[in-house]
Amino acid sequence: MSRGRVQAGGATRAGPMQTYLDMLAAERGASANTLAAYRRDLDDYLAHLAAAGLDPASVAPPAVRAYLADLSERGLKASSAARRLSCVRGFHRFLYAEGLAESDPTAPVAGPKRGRPLPKVLSVDEVDRLLAVTKRAGPAAGPGEAARAARLHCLLELLYATGLRVSELVALPRSAARTRERFLVVRGKGGRERLVPLTDLARAAMAAHEANLPAGGPWLFPADSETGHLTRQAFARDLKLAAAAAGIRADRVSPHVLRHAFASHLLQNGADLRVVQELLGHADISTTQIYTHVLDERLKSMVRDLHPLTDA
């Protein structure tokens, strides 16, 4: 199919897709990043339909299965294809609910089979080494480097103490550093608010970091960016540099890995799965259940150590 044909169909496709994205933003509070990802996935799907001469309002299940087969031929992982299918399902359900289609062609379509990978996680010792590296870097550096080190140390202390999503962390208001409470009120996905406890170390790190900030400004981690605060990419880059200094392979470390470490270490020390779900801001317990391998290991240890018939 020629490129011109894809563009010719674009105006037709853009109408219901844009209406769907507008609904996600208005009714479900979808973030700009989520909407951008949905737009990319739907652009790809609708281009596939256009190449086959199909209208999304009259698609049948075989066409959806053909799209999944095409994704597999392109080498997409099962997890990525499942995400695409989830996006396509939402779109077709929207068309059906709004009376723009007579049926939902995705209803009988099964998702690609995939194993559920265990989350990458760091040990407590490795997290301690990361924190120690960033704390050590401050006094030994010049004023600019010391402020940068204090910022990174603050980010790490907060992330490991709270398990915040990186998007929530970098967008914390400056007022968070001045709270007298021992918790933060965080607005997460879908606009849902939750309380996350603050450790004394995290509070101290925030105070040390704020002391280096210029007067005024709404953000705890201000930066010269489009949003006015530190970007996720800049934080991830600084974190990998700290990992190298701590003797940890850079590919094993990311902000999300530290969020996993927060959850896994809580469970290892006896926290309830429902409590961890609340702290992470997961709407569904099934999302938190990726950590059940930690519980399995803890239960095995309890049986091994405490059962009366176990050999000493």
Beta strands, then each sheet from edge to edge (+ up, - down):
strand 1: 183-187
strand 2: 193-197
sheet 1: 1+ 2-
end
